[in-house]
Amino acid sequence: MTPALLASVLLLLVTLGYTGLCAASPFGNCRKCRGWGFAMKTDRKGRTKRGKDCRRCKATGKRIRVGRHLYNVAARFHRDGTR
């Protein structure tokens, strides 16, 4: 098996795996708050407490995956073009 063929098969497998992940679970954890929905703060005694709500995910703790966002854009473009 040539390296180019091996690389293309590996790329195809990774793409199909990510497509399956986006279909099964379109939302992932927010990278800024790590899925908590808010920032963690420490008070003066060193105990952790809840901080402000995360603005990136609007305190849901979830974000849409890049692949799912691209699929939504393509589906919207197709739907608007076939009306």
TORTI-406630 format. One record per residue: residue number from 1; chain; x, y, z of N, C-alpha, C, O in turn. Coordinates in Angstrom, 3 decimals. Example, Ala and Ser with C-alpha at 12.3 -4.5 7.8 and 13.67 -1.06 7.14 Angstrom:
# TORTI-406630
   nr  kette    n_east   n_north      n_up   ca_east  ca_north     ca_up    c_east   c_north      c_up    o_east   o_north      o_up
    1      A    13.190    -5.690     7.800    12.300    -4.500     7.800    13.200    -3.300     7.800    14.236    -3.319     8.465
    2      A    12.850    -2.250     7.080    13.670    -1.060     7.140    12.900     0.030     7.870    13.409     1.138     8.039
# end
This chain:
# TORTI-406630
   nr  kette    n_east   n_north      n_up   ca_east  ca_north     ca_up    c_east   c_north      c_up    o_east   o_north      o_up
    1      A     0.849    -1.168     0.000     0.000     0.000     0.000     0.902     1.240     0.000     1.798     1.369     0.834
    2      A     0.653     2.128    -0.930     1.492     3.322    -1.035     1.137     4.302     0.089     0.022     4.277     0.610
    3      A     2.079     5.153     0.455     1.799     6.118     1.531     0.663     7.087     1.187    -0.094     7.487     2.072
    4      A     0.540     7.464    -0.078    -0.537     8.381    -0.458    -1.903     7.720    -0.293    -2.852     8.345     0.181
    5      A    -1.993     6.456    -0.688    -3.250     5.724    -0.539    -3.574     5.508     0.938    -4.726     5.645     1.351
    6      A    -2.573     5.175     1.717    -2.757     4.989     3.149    -3.221     6.280     3.816    -4.107     6.257     4.671
    7      A    -2.623     7.402     3.427    -3.007     8.694     3.997    -4.439     9.060     3.616    -5.184     9.584     4.444
    8      A    -4.828     8.791     2.378    -6.184     9.132     1.960    -7.217     8.238     2.650    -8.298     8.709     3.002
    9      A    -6.899     6.958     2.847    -7.813     6.065     3.562    -7.936     6.501     5.017    -9.035     6.501     5.571
   10      A    -6.833     6.869     5.636    -6.860     7.339     7.019    -7.668     8.634     7.143    -8.441     8.794     8.088
   11      A    -7.495     9.547     6.204    -8.260    10.794     6.208    -9.742    10.520     6.029   -10.573    11.168     6.666
   12      A   -10.085     9.563     5.168   -11.480     9.202     4.961   -12.079     8.613     6.239   -13.215     8.933     6.586
   13      A   -11.347     7.773     6.931   -11.833     7.184     8.181   -12.038     8.236     9.272   -13.029     8.196    10.002
   14      A   -11.112     9.163     9.377   -11.243    10.231    10.373   -12.451    11.108    10.047   -13.198    11.495    10.945
   15      A   -12.642    11.418     8.774   -13.771    12.247     8.361   -15.100    11.548     8.642   -16.036    12.162     9.155
   16      A   -15.175    10.276     8.307   -16.407     9.535     8.569   -16.672     9.403    10.072   -17.823     9.449    10.506
   17      A   -15.625     9.242    10.852   -15.787     9.174    12.305   -16.300    10.475    12.883   -17.175    10.470    13.749
   18      A   -15.757    11.604    12.408   -16.210    12.907    12.902   -17.634    13.203    12.434   -18.410    13.824    13.159
   19      A   -17.978    12.757    11.219   -19.339    12.929    10.724   -20.317    12.142    11.588   -21.400    12.632    11.910
   20      A   -19.942    10.945    11.955   -20.787    10.145    12.844   -20.930    10.777    14.218   -22.010    10.753    14.809
   21      A   -19.845    11.341    14.725   -19.894    12.015    16.020   -20.818    13.222    15.968   -21.602    13.441    16.892
   22      A   -20.735    14.009    14.896   -21.595    15.185    14.758   -23.059    14.794    14.604   -23.945    15.513    15.065
   23      A   -23.320    13.653    13.956   -24.702    13.198    13.803   -25.251    12.672    15.131   -26.410    12.921    15.464
   24      A   -24.438    11.959    15.879   -24.902    11.366    17.130   -24.970    12.391    18.261   -25.894    12.358    19.073
   25      A   -24.005    13.290    18.316   -23.949    14.281    19.388   -23.555    15.632    18.798   -22.370    15.961    18.746
   26      A   -24.536    16.417    18.353   -24.207    17.672    17.673   -23.637    18.754    18.590   -23.051    19.721    18.105
   27      A   -23.796    18.609    19.883   -23.294    19.608    20.820   -22.172    19.020    21.659   -22.255    17.878    22.111
   28      A   -21.127    19.803    21.863   -20.010    19.410    22.707   -19.909    20.367    23.882   -20.648    21.350    23.951
   29      A   -19.015    20.091    24.788   -18.814    20.976    25.938   -18.160    22.277    25.492   -17.334    22.288    24.579
   30      A   -18.533    23.363    26.141   -17.926    24.659    25.871   -16.463    24.605    26.282   -16.133    24.100    27.356
   31      A   -15.587    25.125    25.428   -14.158    25.068    25.730   -13.734    26.118    26.749   -12.712    25.957    27.417
   32      A   -14.497    27.176    26.872   -14.119    28.230    27.815   -14.450    27.841    29.256   -13.625    28.017    30.152
   33      A   -15.642    27.319    29.479   -16.047    26.969    30.844   -15.988    25.471    31.094   -16.358    25.012    32.174
   34      A   -15.532    24.707    30.120   -15.389    23.248    30.195   -16.697    22.532    30.516   -16.701    21.503    31.191
   35      A   -17.816    23.089    30.024   -19.109    22.439    30.197   -19.841    22.784    31.483   -20.932    22.270    31.731
   36      A   -19.265    23.635    32.294   -19.910    23.989    33.560   -20.985    25.059    33.369   -21.996    25.050    34.072
   37      A   -20.779    25.973    32.433   -21.722    27.062    32.220   -21.372    28.317    32.992   -22.035    29.345    32.852
   38      A   -20.340    28.237    33.802   -19.906    29.393    34.577   -18.434    29.229    34.916   -17.879    28.134    34.824
   39      A   -17.815    30.321    35.306   -16.411    30.289    35.698   -16.320    29.963    37.180   -17.208    30.300    37.962
   40      A   -15.245    29.310    37.545   -15.015    29.018    38.960   -14.105    30.092    39.538   -13.108    30.469    38.922
   41      A   -14.454    30.583    40.724   -13.649    31.582    41.411   -13.290    31.050    42.786   -13.924    30.122    43.289
   42      A   -12.300    31.625    43.373   -11.962    31.291    44.756   -12.149    32.528    45.606   -11.825    33.642    45.194
   43      A   -12.675    32.316    46.791   -12.829    33.451    47.698   -11.514    33.698    48.440   -10.505    33.057    48.146
   44      A   -11.524    34.603    49.376   -10.276    34.952    50.071    -9.743    33.830    50.934    -8.556    33.804    51.258
   45      A   -10.607    32.904    51.310   -10.159    31.771    52.114    -9.647    30.620    51.261    -9.134    29.637    51.795
   46      A    -9.781    30.732    49.930    -9.289    29.696    49.040   -10.327    28.676    48.636   -10.021    27.737    47.901
   47      A   -11.557    28.844    49.105   -12.621    27.917    48.726   -13.159    28.297    47.351   -13.267    29.477    47.018
   48      A   -13.491    27.288    46.561   -14.028    27.571    45.231   -15.509    27.883    45.329   -16.232    27.312    46.145
   49      A   -15.940    28.794    44.486   -17.354    29.139    44.426   -17.706    29.498    42.998   -16.830    29.692    42.156
   50      A   -18.982    29.581    42.741   -19.455    29.865    41.395   -19.166    31.311    41.025   -19.382    32.232    41.814
   51      A   -18.669    31.487    39.797   -18.388    32.828    39.310   -19.474    33.301    38.357   -20.636    32.916    38.489
   52      A   -19.099    34.126    37.412   -20.055    34.667    36.450   -20.448    33.613    35.427   -19.711    32.659    35.177
   53      A   -21.632    33.807    34.837   -22.077    32.925    33.764   -21.175    33.086    32.548   -20.669    34.176    32.280
   54      A   -20.978    32.000    31.819   -20.137    32.007    30.622   -20.873    32.737    29.504   -22.016    32.410    29.186
   55      A   -20.212    33.723    28.912   -20.838    34.466    27.822   -20.767    33.723    26.501   -21.614    33.937    25.633
   56      A   -19.786    32.860    26.327   -19.626    32.156    25.058   -20.767    31.173    24.817   -21.308    31.109    23.713
   57      A   -21.134    30.411    25.838   -22.191    29.407    25.679   -23.517    29.859    26.283   -24.487    29.101    26.280
   58      A   -23.568    31.075    26.796   -24.769    31.636    27.426   -25.241    30.780    28.598   -26.438    30.565    28.788
   59      A   -24.278    30.299    29.376   -24.496    29.540    30.613   -25.162    28.194    30.394   -25.752    27.650    31.328
   60      A   -25.087    27.633    29.184   -25.634    26.299    28.946   -24.564    25.233    29.129   -24.878    24.089    29.460
   61      A   -23.309    25.596    28.917   -22.221    24.633    29.012   -22.009    23.856    27.736   -21.115    23.012    27.670
   62      A   -22.811    24.121    26.718   -22.720    23.389    25.461   -22.430    24.345    24.311   -22.759    25.529    24.371
   63      A   -21.812    23.813    23.267   -21.549    24.571    22.047   -21.832    23.644    20.884   -21.791    22.422    21.032
   64      A   -22.118    24.220    19.728   -22.366    23.406    18.548   -21.024    23.046    17.929   -20.121    23.880    17.865
   65      A   -20.893    21.818    17.479   -19.639    21.368    16.864   -19.464    22.025    15.502   -20.443    22.400    14.857
   66      A   -18.222    22.163    15.069   -17.909    22.821    13.802   -18.542    22.059    12.641   -19.115    22.671    11.739
   67      A   -18.446    20.744    12.652   -19.015    19.940    11.582   -20.526    20.066    11.509   -21.096    20.118    10.419
   68      A   -21.173    20.115    12.657   -22.627    20.278    12.670   -23.019    21.665    12.188   -24.034    21.818    11.508
   69      A   -22.229    22.678    12.529   -22.495    24.032    12.058   -22.381    24.091    10.530   -23.219    24.704     9.869
   70      A   -21.348    23.457     9.972   -21.199    23.431     8.517   -22.355    22.692     7.849   -22.832    23.111     6.794
   71      A   -22.808    21.596     8.457   -23.956    20.871     7.926   -25.209    21.751     7.963   -25.975    21.772     7.000
   72      A   -25.424    22.473     9.059   -26.594    23.350     9.170   -26.570    24.447     8.122   -27.606    24.779     7.546
   73      A   -25.388    25.018     7.867   -25.263    26.067     6.851   -25.564    25.501     5.468   -26.278    26.126     4.684
   74      A   -25.025    24.320     5.165   -25.258    23.705     3.856   -26.731    23.336     3.688   -27.298    23.533     2.613
   75      A   -27.352    22.808     4.732   -28.772    22.450     4.647   -29.639    23.692     4.466   -30.596    23.673     3.692
   76      A   -29.311    24.770     5.173   -30.063    26.018     5.024   -29.897    26.583     3.621   -30.863    27.068     3.032
   77      A   -28.688    26.528     3.080   -28.411    27.021     1.732   -29.203    26.203     0.704   -29.780    26.772    -0.222
   78      A   -29.234    24.887     0.858   -29.982    24.034    -0.058   -31.479    24.279     0.060   -32.174    24.354    -0.953
   79      A   -31.984    24.406     1.289   -33.400    24.635     1.510   -33.841    25.961     0.922   -34.907    26.040     0.312
   80      A   -33.032    27.015     1.096   -33.389    28.313     0.535   -33.293    28.325    -0.977   -34.027    29.066    -1.631
   81      A   -32.410    27.524    -1.549   -32.258    27.496    -2.998   -33.304    26.687    -3.711   -33.504    26.872    -4.911
   82      A   -33.988    25.785    -3.011   -34.981    24.937    -3.656   -36.403    25.378    -3.378   -37.346    24.670    -3.734
   83      A   -36.579    26.507    -2.762   -37.935    27.008    -2.487   -38.545    27.609    -3.710   -39.681    28.081    -3.665
# end
